[in-house]
Amino acid sequence: MIQRRTLLKSGAAAAVGAPVLSSLAQQTVTLKFHTFMAPQSNVWLAMHKPWMDKVEKESGGRIKFEGYPAMQLGGTPVQLYDQVKDGVVDVIWTLPGNTAGRFPRVEVFELPFMMTNAEATSKAFWEYVQTVAADEFKDTRLLALQVHGPGVIHTADKPVKSVADMRGLKLRGPTRQATKLLAVLGATPVGMPLPGIPDALSKGTINGCVIPWEVVPAVKVNELTKYHAEFDPAGGSLYTTTFVMAMNRAKYDSLPPDLKKVIDNNSGMATSASFGKIQQGNDVPGRKSASDRGNTIYTISAAEAQEFRRKSRAVEVEWVEDMNKKGFDGKKLLDTARSLIEKHTKTTKA
């Protein structure tokens, strides 16, 4: 009789426990994804949406996304990282450089003539942060770190073929290091988030901007400028911009283990590399959007790039000194970033 009662009790407990376990296993989570990129941009259509679709599919539909491009949930691009840190949204994609000086060690990847190709440099960026700068993003769960393809100079009325041609131009730069670069090259730098470019060009507030080819159509730079100066890869890349995809830490921690695994499988170095490759891959149609309009595209040769490199060295020196003042070994950080880019470039096809 005692044995039968015990069996009945354990059977009842199992019956009560089963729905609880089942509901845990079938828990559905909706994540709000927020970014400043426009809904028609290549980044949104070719990178963000496919990533969300992949996570949804691999979770068996138990992770669902609500996607909000173009700051549709409110705020400004500068506020995106705090939005995800504070749990206003669940996942964001933004520029660390939007908040100047907040992530000082990752700015090394935005220094002039650092990057090689976006895929390899994104791998280096991920490894660099994991090894020497993880605490810069400690308030969130990092999903991916990447860079875009080589930066290009776009101007409305005056072609740029040399450093001398930069003098007096009001040019929009995306980050603190990019605006410093423009200043040492003789331009007047104007810092502003990407969505502000079309209006500023239309009103003549700026004479041009530096952005990669990939994003040109999304902000109508192919329509609002006539001249484009790109750098021959043999001479290096003028600059790049760093990006972060991050998740609210508490939201990630609240996921059941199997859903955490889905997120983990779509995070990290491979995802970072994939994002960099996708973004640089879209440089080709971006460039075509300008050439199809009959715009003038000038390629700055490796020899001509030497003057740009010589002038821009001051930005690198200043960054190293700035890191030293903050208590870091600036030269060691710079050397680490360079060696990681070199390592991953050797094993990654451009």
C-alpha positions in Angstrom: 0.0 0.0 0.0 2.8 2.4 0.9 4.6 1.5 -2.3 1.4 2.2 -4.3 0.9 5.6 -2.6 4.5 6.5 -3.3 4.0 5.6 -7.0 0.8 7.6 -7.1 2.4 10.6 -5.5 5.4 10.5 -7.9 3.0 10.0 -10.9 1.0 13.0 -9.8 4.1 15.1 -9.4 5.3 14.1 -12.9 1.9 15.0 -14.2 2.0 18.4 -12.6 5.7 18.9 -13.7 5.2 17.9 -17.3 3.2 21.0 -18.4 5.7 23.2 -16.6 8.6 21.6 -18.4 6.7 21.6 -21.7 5.8 25.2 -21.4 9.5 26.1 -20.7 10.6 24.1 -23.6 8.1 25.8 -25.9 8.6 29.3 -24.5 8.4 31.9 -27.3 10.3 35.1 -27.0 9.8 38.3 -29.0 12.9 40.5 -29.4 12.8 44.1 -30.5 15.6 44.9 -33.0 16.4 48.7 -33.3 18.8 50.5 -35.6 19.3 53.8 -37.5 19.7 52.2 -40.9 16.9 52.9 -43.4 14.5 50.2 -44.4 15.6 50.4 -48.0 19.4 50.2 -47.1 21.5 47.2 -48.1 22.5 46.7 -44.4 18.9 46.3 -43.4 17.8 44.2 -46.4 20.9 42.0 -46.9 22.3 41.7 -43.4 19.9 42.5 -40.6 16.7 40.9 -41.9 18.5 37.6 -43.1 20.1 37.4 -39.6 16.8 37.7 -37.9 15.2 35.2 -40.2 18.0 32.7 -39.6 17.7 33.0 -35.8 13.9 32.6 -36.0 14.2 29.5 -38.2 16.9 27.9 -36.1 14.8 28.5 -33.0 11.8 26.7 -34.6 9.9 29.9 -34.5 10.3 30.3 -30.7 12.4 33.5 -31.1 10.5 36.1 -33.1 11.8 39.5 -34.0 10.1 42.9 -34.3 12.4 44.9 -36.6 12.5 48.6 -36.3 14.8 50.4 -38.8 15.2 54.1 -39.1 14.9 54.7 -35.3 11.2 53.8 -35.5 11.1 53.3 -31.7 12.3 56.8 -31.1 15.4 58.4 -29.8 18.5 59.2 -31.9 21.3 57.0 -33.3 23.5 58.2 -30.5 21.2 56.7 -27.9 21.0 53.2 -29.4 23.6 51.6 -27.2 22.0 52.9 -24.0 18.6 51.7 -25.3 19.8 48.1 -25.4 21.9 48.5 -22.2 18.8 49.8 -20.3 16.4 47.2 -21.8 14.3 49.8 -23.8 15.0 47.4 -26.8 16.5 43.9 -26.9 19.0 44.1 -29.8 20.7 47.0 -31.6 23.1 47.6 -34.4 25.0 50.9 -34.2 28.4 52.6 -34.3 30.5 52.7 -31.1 31.9 55.9 -32.6 28.5 57.6 -32.3 29.4 58.2 -28.7 32.8 59.8 -29.0 35.3 58.5 -26.4 33.0 55.9 -24.8 34.7 53.0 -26.4 38.3 54.4 -26.8 40.2 51.1 -27.4 38.1 50.0 -30.3 38.8 53.2 -32.1 42.1 51.7 -33.2 40.2 50.0 -36.1 39.0 53.4 -37.3 42.5 54.9 -37.6 43.6 55.8 -41.1 44.9 53.1 -43.4 44.3 50.3 -40.8 41.9 48.0 -42.5 42.5 45.5 -45.4 39.2 44.0 -46.3 36.0 44.1 -44.2 35.8 40.3 -43.6 39.3 39.9 -42.3 39.3 43.2 -40.3 36.0 42.2 -38.7 37.5 38.9 -37.5 40.4 40.9 -36.1 38.0 43.4 -34.5 36.1 40.5 -32.7 39.3 38.8 -31.5 40.8 42.2 -30.4 37.8 43.0 -28.2 37.7 39.5 -26.7 41.3 39.7 -25.7 42.1 43.3 -24.8 38.9 45.3 -24.6 36.0 43.1 -23.5 35.1 45.4 -20.6 34.2 48.2 -23.0 31.0 46.3 -23.8 30.5 44.7 -20.4 27.0 46.2 -20.0 25.5 44.2 -22.9 25.8 40.8 -24.5 28.0 41.2 -27.6 26.6 39.5 -30.7 28.9 40.8 -33.5 31.6 43.4 -34.2 32.4 44.4 -37.7 33.7 47.1 -40.1 32.5 48.3 -43.5 34.5 48.3 -46.7 37.0 51.0 -47.6 35.9 54.6 -47.0 35.4 56.8 -50.1 35.4 60.6 -50.4 32.2 62.0 -52.1 32.0 65.7 -53.1 29.3 67.8 -54.6 31.1 70.3 -56.8 34.9 69.8 -56.6 36.8 66.6 -57.3 39.4 65.3 -54.9 42.6 63.9 -56.5 45.1 65.0 -53.9 45.5 66.1 -50.3 45.6 69.7 -51.6 42.1 69.3 -53.0 40.7 68.6 -49.5 41.5 72.1 -48.3 38.5 74.1 -47.3 35.9 71.4 -48.0 33.2 70.9 -45.3 33.0 67.1 -45.1 30.9 64.9 -42.9 32.7 62.3 -40.9 31.1 59.4 -39.0 33.4 59.1 -36.0 35.9 61.0 -33.8 38.8 59.4 -35.6 37.4 60.1 -39.1 36.8 63.7 -38.3 40.3 64.1 -37.0 41.5 62.5 -40.2 39.6 65.0 -42.3 41.0 67.9 -40.2 44.6 66.8 -40.7 44.0 66.5 -44.4 42.9 70.1 -44.5 39.1 69.7 -44.7 36.6 71.2 -42.2 35.1 68.1 -40.5 31.4 68.0 -39.7 30.3 65.2 -37.4 26.8 63.8 -37.9 25.0 60.5 -38.0 24.4 58.9 -41.4 20.7 59.9 -41.7 21.6 63.6 -41.6 23.7 63.5 -44.8 21.0 64.0 -47.5 19.6 67.1 -45.8 23.0 68.6 -45.1 24.1 68.0 -48.8 20.9 69.4 -50.1 21.2 72.6 -48.1 24.9 73.0 -48.7 25.7 72.7 -45.0 28.4 70.2 -46.2 30.3 69.9 -49.5 30.5 66.2 -49.2 31.1 63.2 -47.0 33.2 60.1 -46.4 31.2 56.9 -46.5 31.7 53.5 -48.2 30.2 52.8 -51.6 27.7 50.4 -50.0 25.6 53.0 -48.3 25.7 55.6 -51.1 22.2 54.8 -52.6 20.5 54.7 -49.2 21.4 58.3 -48.4 21.2 59.5 -52.1 24.8 60.5 -52.2 24.9 59.2 -55.8 22.3 61.9 -56.6 23.6 64.7 -54.4 27.3 64.5 -55.3 29.1 64.4 -58.6 32.6 63.4 -57.7 33.9 60.3 -55.9 37.5 59.6 -54.8 38.3 56.0 -54.0 41.7 54.5 -53.1 43.5 51.8 -55.1 43.7 48.8 -52.7 47.5 48.7 -53.3 47.7 52.1 -51.5 45.5 51.0 -48.5 42.1 52.0 -47.3 41.6 55.6 -46.2 39.5 54.6 -43.1 36.7 52.3 -42.0 34.0 52.5 -39.3 33.3 50.0 -36.5 29.9 48.6 -35.8 28.4 46.6 -32.9 25.4 44.4 -32.6 24.5 43.9 -29.0 21.7 42.3 -26.9 20.3 43.4 -23.6 22.2 41.2 -21.0 19.2 40.5 -18.8 17.1 39.5 -21.8 19.8 37.1 -23.0 20.2 35.7 -19.4 16.4 35.1 -19.2 16.4 32.8 -22.3 16.2 29.0 -21.8 19.5 27.2 -22.6 18.4 26.0 -26.0 17.4 29.5 -27.1 20.7 30.9 -25.7 22.5 28.4 -27.9 20.6 29.6 -31.0 21.7 33.2 -30.2 25.3 32.0 -29.5 25.4 30.1 -32.8 24.6 33.3 -34.6 27.1 35.4 -32.7 30.9 35.8 -32.6 33.7 35.9 -35.0 32.0 34.0 -37.9 28.9 36.2 -37.7 31.1 39.3 -37.5 33.1 38.2 -40.5 29.9 37.5 -42.4 28.5 40.9 -41.7 31.8 42.6 -42.9 31.8 40.5 -46.1 28.1 41.3 -46.8 28.6 45.0 -46.3 31.8 45.2 -48.5 30.1 43.0 -51.1 27.4 45.7 -51.5 30.1 48.2 -52.4 29.8 47.0 -56.0 26.2 48.0 -56.6 26.7 51.1 -54.5 29.6 52.2 -56.8 27.5 51.3 -59.9 24.7 53.6 -58.7 27.1 56.5 -59.0 28.7 55.5 -62.3 25.3 54.9 -63.9 24.5 58.5 -63.3 27.6 59.6 -65.1 29.3 60.8 -61.9 33.1 61.1 -62.0 35.0 58.4 -60.1 38.7 59.0 -59.5 41.0 56.3 -58.2 43.8 57.6 -56.1 46.9 55.5 -56.9 49.2 53.9 -54.4 51.8 56.6 -55.1 49.3 59.4 -54.7 48.0 57.8 -51.5 51.4 58.3 -49.9 50.7 62.0 -49.1 47.4 61.0 -47.5 49.2 58.4 -45.4 51.9 60.8 -44.4 49.5 63.5 -43.2 47.2 61.0 -41.5 50.0 59.6 -39.3 49.3 62.5 -36.9 45.9 60.9 -36.0 47.6 57.6 -35.1 50.2 59.3 -32.9 47.5 61.3 -31.1 45.4 58.1 -30.5 48.4 56.3 -29.0 49.1 59.3 -26.7 45.4 59.5 -25.7 45.4 55.8 -24.8 48.6 56.3 -22.7 46.9 59.1 -20.8 44.0 56.8 -20.1 46.3 54.3 -18.5 46.5 51.9 -21.5 49.6 51.0 -23.5 48.6 52.7 -26.7 51.4 51.3 -28.9 50.7 47.8 -27.7 47.0 48.1 -28.5 47.9 49.5 -32.0 50.4 46.7 -32.6 47.9 44.1 -31.4 45.2 45.4 -33.8 47.7 45.5 -36.7 49.0 42.0 -36.1 45.4 40.6 -35.8 44.4 42.3 -39.1 47.5 40.9 -40.7 46.8 37.4 -39.3 43.2 37.3 -40.5 44.0 38.9 -43.9 46.4 36.0 -44.7 43.6 33.5 -44.1 40.7 35.4 -45.6 40.2 36.1 -49.3 39.4 39.7 -50.1 
